[in-house]
């Protein structure tokens, strides 16, 4: 029985002007919170993208060094085998 009376009170409060204003205010607050979370998420992803770009730029010299070394080793082996 209690649940039924609570539901009736909620329904009655929602139909009054005061209830509508409170409901509208709650929706606006929820919307503002959701927008703030979206802005925070956008800023976080921008920061991650910036860090990833920095790391990729730092990795290129290492990649070039490793590939260059592998090519040099391959050429050395090739010429060493021909010489012997």
N, C-alpha and C positions, 0 to 999 in steps of 0.2 A: 504494500500500500504506500509506503514512503516514497518509492521510486516514482509512482504515478503522480503523487502530489508535487514532487520536485519537478517533474516534467511539465506539469501544468503551470507551475510558477515560472519556469523558464520560458514557456510559450507565451504566457501573459506578459512577462517583462520584455520579451522581444517585440511584442506588438505595440507596446507603449512608446511614446516619443522618446522618453529617457532611455529606454532599452535600445531603440534604434540608434540614438546618438552614441551610446556606449559601444554598440556593435560596430558602428562606423569607425569610431576611434580605435578600436581594437584592430580592425582591418588596416587602417592607416599605419599603426605602429608595426604590425606584422610586415606590411609592405616596405616600410623604411628599414626594418631589420634585414629583410631579404635583399634589398638593394645594397645595403652596407656589406653584406656577406659576398655579394657578386663583385663589388668593387675590391674587396680584400683578396678574393680569389684571382681576379684579373691582375692585381699588383703582384701577387705571389708567382703567378705563371710568367709574368714579364721578368721578374728577378731570376727565375730558374732559366729562362731562355737566355738571358744575359750571361749567366754563369756558364751555361753550356757552350755558348759562342766563345767565351774566354778560354775554356778548357780545350776546345777544338783548335783554336789558334795556337795554344801552347803545345799541342800534340803534333802538329805538322812537322816541325823540325826533327822530332824523334822518328817519325814515319819515314821522312826523306833519308835520314841517316841509316836506318835499318835496311831500307830497300837498296840504297847505294852500296852498303856493305855486302849485301847478298849478291848483287850484280858483280862487284869486284871479286868476291870469292869464287863465283862461277867462272869468270874470265880467267882468273889465276889457275884454277883447276884445268880449264880447257888448254891453256898454253903450256902448263906443266906437263900434261899428258902428251902433247905433241912433241915437246922437247925430249921426252924420254923414249 
